Every structure is written in C-alpha cells, then in structure tokens.
Amino acid sequence: MIENDTVRLLRECDAGIRMGVDSINEVIDKVKGDALRDALTRCREEHESLGDEVRGLLDEYHDGGKKPNPVARSMSWIKTNVEIAMDHSDETIASLMTDGCNMGVKSLSRYLNQYAAANEQSKSIAKRLISLESDAAVSLRSEL
C-alpha cells in the first residue's frame, strides 16, 4: 500500500509540474513587463528542478510518470488563449497564472490527503510543490 500511494502521489506531482511548466511556456512570450517575466521564469525553473527530482524518484519505481489530463490541458489552453485574445495585458496573464497556481494547491492538497500511506519523501515533495505554487500565486498577485 505504501509503495502504491507513493507512486500515485509522485505521479500527481509530476502531472502538476508538467501542467505548470506548460502553462508558463504558453504565456511567457506574451508578457510585456520584466517583473512578470522574471517571476514566471523563476517559477518555471523551480518547477523544472522539482520535476527532475520527482522523475528521478519515479524512475526508481520504474514508473514513467503522468502527463497532465488532456481534458484539463485543453480547457486550460482554451481559457488562456480566449482571455489573452480579449485582453492582451500582463494583468490578464498574471490573473490566469494565479488561478492555475490556486488550482494546483487545491489539487495537490487533495492528493496529499488521498494518498496518506505514501512515504515521507514523496509527501515532502508534494508539500514543497504546494508551497511553490502558493508562493508563486502570492508573487503573481503583485502583478494584478
């Protein structure tokens, strides 16, 4: 049970990290201001670093990780592109990214509770990712 919950929690962290990096990559070229670009770049780098750690642990379990849910990914892409098309401002981008961070915190918190038998290392990673998402949301709010 511990190994199953550990792998499942790491998979959800992997999917969340991939979704976050993909979302940042989707908008970063549209950002006009240096402060927002720097915040998103820093956030992407932190996600990528944690993602490497997660994928390393998944490799130890001979697991390929998890890609973001295609429906969630598609809905995110549509929402992002429609909102940016209507208002191509840094405030819109910051708002979208803040919403994404908040959804990440909510989802990861749910998975942390759902996979309570996961080992402490994977729980620690999930908590670090939750903290990363929460800190990013606070940082991005200054751009609203």
C-alpha positions as CSV (number, residue, x, y, z in Angstrom):
1,M,0.0,0.0,0.0
2,I,2.8,2.4,0.9
3,E,4.5,1.9,-2.5
4,N,1.2,2.3,-4.4
5,D,0.3,5.5,-2.6
6,T,3.9,6.8,-3.0
7,V,3.9,6.2,-6.8
8,R,0.4,7.7,-7.2
9,L,1.4,10.8,-5.2
10,L,4.6,11.3,-7.2
11,R,2.6,10.8,-10.5
12,E,0.2,13.6,-9.5
13,C,3.1,15.8,-8.6
14,D,4.7,15.1,-11.9
15,A,1.4,15.9,-13.8
16,G,1.0,19.1,-11.8
17,I,4.6,20.2,-12.5
18,R,4.3,19.4,-16.2
19,M,1.0,21.4,-16.3
20,G,2.6,24.3,-14.6
21,V,5.7,24.4,-16.9
22,D,3.5,24.0,-20.0
23,S,1.3,26.9,-18.9
24,I,4.2,29.2,-18.2
25,N,5.7,28.3,-21.6
26,E,2.4,29.1,-23.2
27,V,2.2,32.7,-21.9
28,I,5.8,33.8,-21.2
29,D,6.4,35.1,-24.8
30,K,3.3,37.3,-24.5
31,V,4.5,39.0,-21.3
32,K,5.5,42.6,-21.7
33,G,6.9,43.5,-18.3
34,D,10.2,42.4,-16.9
35,A,8.9,41.8,-13.4
36,L,6.3,39.3,-14.5
37,R,8.6,37.7,-17.0
38,D,11.2,37.3,-14.3
39,A,8.7,35.9,-11.8
40,L,7.4,33.3,-14.4
41,T,11.0,32.4,-15.4
42,R,11.9,31.8,-11.8
43,C,8.8,29.8,-11.2
44,R,9.4,27.6,-14.3
45,E,13.0,26.9,-13.2
46,E,11.8,25.9,-9.7
47,H,9.2,23.6,-11.2
48,E,11.7,22.1,-13.6
49,S,14.1,21.4,-10.8
50,L,11.5,19.8,-8.6
51,G,10.2,17.9,-11.7
52,D,13.7,16.4,-12.2
53,E,13.6,15.2,-8.6
54,V,10.1,13.7,-9.0
55,R,11.0,11.9,-12.2
56,G,14.2,10.6,-10.6
57,L,12.2,9.0,-7.8
58,L,9.6,7.7,-10.3
59,D,12.5,6.1,-12.2
60,E,13.4,4.2,-9.0
61,Y,9.9,2.8,-9.0
62,H,10.2,2.0,-12.8
63,D,7.3,4.4,-13.5
64,G,7.2,6.8,-16.4
65,G,5.2,9.5,-14.5
66,K,2.0,11.1,-15.6
67,K,1.1,13.6,-18.2
68,P,-1.5,16.2,-17.4
69,N,-5.1,15.2,-18.0
70,P,-5.7,16.0,-21.7
71,V,-9.2,17.5,-21.0
72,A,-7.8,19.8,-18.2
73,R,-4.9,20.7,-20.5
74,S,-7.3,21.5,-23.4
75,M,-9.6,23.6,-21.2
76,S,-6.6,25.5,-19.8
77,W,-5.3,26.2,-23.3
78,I,-8.7,27.4,-24.5
79,K,-9.3,29.6,-21.4
80,T,-5.8,31.1,-21.6
81,N,-6.0,31.9,-25.3
82,V,-9.5,33.3,-25.2
83,E,-8.8,35.6,-22.3
84,I,-5.5,36.8,-23.7
85,A,-7.2,37.4,-27.1
86,M,-9.8,39.6,-25.3
87,D,-7.3,41.4,-23.1
88,H,-3.6,41.1,-24.0
89,S,-2.2,42.5,-20.8
90,D,0.2,41.4,-18.2
91,E,-2.6,41.6,-15.7
92,T,-4.6,39.0,-17.6
93,I,-1.6,36.7,-17.7
94,A,-0.9,37.2,-14.0
95,S,-4.5,36.5,-13.2
96,L,-4.6,33.3,-15.3
97,M,-1.4,32.1,-13.8
98,T,-2.6,32.9,-10.2
99,D,-5.8,30.9,-10.9
100,G,-3.6,28.0,-12.1
101,C,-1.4,28.1,-9.0
102,N,-4.5,28.1,-6.8
103,M,-6.0,25.1,-8.6
104,G,-2.6,23.4,-8.2
105,V,-2.6,24.0,-4.5
106,K,-6.1,22.6,-4.2
107,S,-5.5,19.5,-6.3
108,L,-2.2,18.7,-4.7
109,S,-3.6,19.1,-1.2
110,R,-6.4,16.7,-2.1
111,Y,-3.9,14.1,-3.4
112,L,-1.7,14.5,-0.3
113,N,-4.7,13.6,1.8
114,Q,-5.9,10.9,-0.6
115,Y,-2.5,9.1,-0.7
116,A,-1.9,9.3,3.1
117,A,0.1,6.0,3.1
118,A,2.7,7.5,0.7
119,N,6.3,7.6,2.1
120,E,7.6,10.7,3.8
121,Q,9.9,11.6,1.0
122,S,7.0,11.8,-1.5
123,K,4.8,13.7,1.0
124,S,7.6,16.2,1.5
125,I,7.9,16.7,-2.3
126,A,4.1,17.3,-2.5
127,K,4.3,19.8,0.3
128,R,7.2,21.6,-1.3
129,L,5.2,21.8,-4.6
130,I,2.2,23.1,-2.7
131,S,4.4,25.7,-1.1
132,L,6.0,26.6,-4.5
133,E,2.5,27.0,-6.1
134,S,1.3,29.1,-3.1
135,D,4.4,31.3,-3.2
136,A,4.0,31.8,-6.9
137,A,0.4,32.8,-6.5
138,V,1.4,35.5,-3.9
139,S,4.2,36.7,-6.1
140,L,2.0,36.9,-9.2
141,R,-0.7,38.8,-7.3
142,S,1.6,41.8,-7.2
143,E,1.3,42.0,-11.0
144,L,-2.5,42.2,-10.9
